[in-house]
Amino acid sequence: MSTIAEASPAAERTQPGQTNQHYDLDPEIFGLFLDPLRKYSSGLYRTEPITLAQAQVAKLHFVADLLRLTPGSRLLDVGCGWGSLILFMAREYDARVTGISPAGRQHEYIATRAAQLGVIDRVTTTVGRFEDATLPERSFDAVTMLGSIVHMPDVDLAVRRARAMLRRGGRYYVSETCFRNAAARDEFDRRAGTEFVRNSIFGWGDMRPLSELVRAVEDAGFSVDGVEDLTEDYRRTIEDWLLRVEESAAAIDELRPGMAAALTRYLEVANAGWGFTTKHYALVCRNGR
Ligand SMILES: C[S@@+](CC[C@H](N)C(=O)[O-])C[C@H]1O[C@@H](n2cnc3c(N)ncnc32)[C@H](O)[C@@H]1O
């Protein structure tokens, strides 16, 4: 068993786009503080009372509605994590789904879950970075990126590729944590808290202001359908994760010594900035006029 410091050598940390130091950890760690679907992105807290598990299911229906998913829709999820979105869309919407991420253990976990859920005929995954993976162009009705574009150094390349994957009229959903504006990035991007989250947790990440994402999708030729502010939803999600880390701290540290404290620091840093330095947005775009 290695500790957090041992597994994060400085040379590895500084490689742009390398995030497997976090996402390729034992999937059971994430099962101890995420919801049962292991969705590692914002839920949707629009009814009360609401649990973390319910908020994540609400969010997945929200995404499916925005993408106008129907039975047989072909969906590509970029940065698929432990398969929360692809397995849900295959099961609930009869969608034919493809997930991609560079973290091999996520794919082992997804394969096991797809078999348990009886959806292996509709689910495929690819291990690799979206930027250089071989995927069939113009063959998807929808492309999603929930919390993954922050890990892609070239935002224009990522968005151009997303559009290249879509049929005409297909939809692109991207949700991400953003700096509140360019001035907030200039002021906070190199602060200790931001550097801790970037280097000691993820290995690499480049948070941008929303304006940069909007410019990238416009330049790629997308038509913007809408922007949703999910800042309060992500704050609530992280509050729920923090509670679960606290409850499961011993079990998390058993799998990886020091991880509970590191997760707590990361999540507290994230929740300190909402509305002041950071915001969380969903952007929905169409490959058409
Ligand atoms: C914050 S997690 C979000 C996972 C998932 N979308 C969810 O909502 O649970 C970010 C995901 O992006 C993946 N990722 C990181 N860099 C990537 C890249 N260059 N191409 C594709 N996926 C990437 C990570 O392995 C991880 O699965």
The ligand as an SDF file (V2000), in Angstrom:
LIG
                    3D

 27 29  0  0  0  0  0  0  0  0999 V2000
  -14.1070   14.4880  -12.1870 C   0  0  0  0  0  0  0  0  0  0  0  0
  -14.0540   12.9660  -13.0510 S   0  0  0  0  0  0  0  0  0  0  0  0
  -15.6980   12.9470  -13.6800 C   0  0  0  0  0  0  0  0  0  0  0  0
  -16.1540   11.5750  -14.0380 C   0  0  0  0  0  0  0  0  0  0  0  0
  -17.5650   11.4620  -14.5880 C   0  0  0  0  0  0  0  0  0  0  0  0
  -17.7860   12.3600  -15.7080 N   0  0  0  0  0  0  0  0  0  0  0  0
  -18.5910   11.6950  -13.5170 C   0  0  0  0  0  0  0  0  0  0  0  0
  -19.3690   12.6620  -13.6230 O   0  0  0  0  0  0  0  0  0  0  0  0
  -18.6130   10.9070  -12.5670 O   0  0  0  0  0  0  0  0  0  0  0  0
  -13.0490   13.3380  -14.5090 C   0  0  0  0  0  0  0  0  0  0  0  0
  -12.8780   12.1780  -15.4790 C   0  0  0  0  0  0  0  0  0  0  0  0
  -12.1430   12.6330  -16.6290 O   0  0  0  0  0  0  0  0  0  0  0  0
  -11.1960   11.6570  -16.9990 C   0  0  0  0  0  0  0  0  0  0  0  0
  -10.1540   12.2970  -17.8170 N   0  0  0  0  0  0  0  0  0  0  0  0
   -9.0650   13.0060  -17.4210 C   0  0  0  0  0  0  0  0  0  0  0  0
   -8.3620   13.4190  -18.5010 N   0  0  0  0  0  0  0  0  0  0  0  0
   -9.0200   12.9640  -19.6010 C   0  0  0  0  0  0  0  0  0  0  0  0
   -8.7750   13.0460  -21.0140 C   0  0  0  0  0  0  0  0  0  0  0  0
   -7.7240   13.6980  -21.4930 N   0  0  0  0  0  0  0  0  0  0  0  0
   -9.6530   12.4360  -21.8570 N   0  0  0  0  0  0  0  0  0  0  0  0
  -10.7270   11.7700  -21.3720 C   0  0  0  0  0  0  0  0  0  0  0  0
  -11.0020   11.6690  -20.0500 N   0  0  0  0  0  0  0  0  0  0  0  0
  -10.1640   12.2570  -19.1780 C   0  0  0  0  0  0  0  0  0  0  0  0
  -10.7390   11.0640  -15.6660 C   0  0  0  0  0  0  0  0  0  0  0  0
  -10.1050    9.8170  -15.8010 O   0  0  0  0  0  0  0  0  0  0  0  0
  -12.1030   10.9690  -14.9530 C   0  0  0  0  0  0  0  0  0  0  0  0
  -12.7390    9.7810  -15.3510 O   0  0  0  0  0  0  0  0  0  0  0  0
  1  2  1  0
  2  3  1  0
  2 10  1  0
  3  4  1  0
  4  5  1  0
  5  6  1  0
  5  7  1  0
  7  8  2  0
  7  9  1  0
 10 11  1  0
 11 12  1  0
 11 26  1  0
 12 13  1  0
 13 14  1  0
 13 24  1  0
 14 15  1  0
 14 23  1  0
 15 16  2  0
 16 17  1  0
 17 18  1  0
 17 23  2  0
 18 19  1  0
 18 20  2  0
 20 21  1  0
 21 22  2  0
 22 23  1  0
 24 25  1  0
 24 26  1  0
 26 27  1  0
M  CHG  2   2   1   9  -1
M  END
$$$$
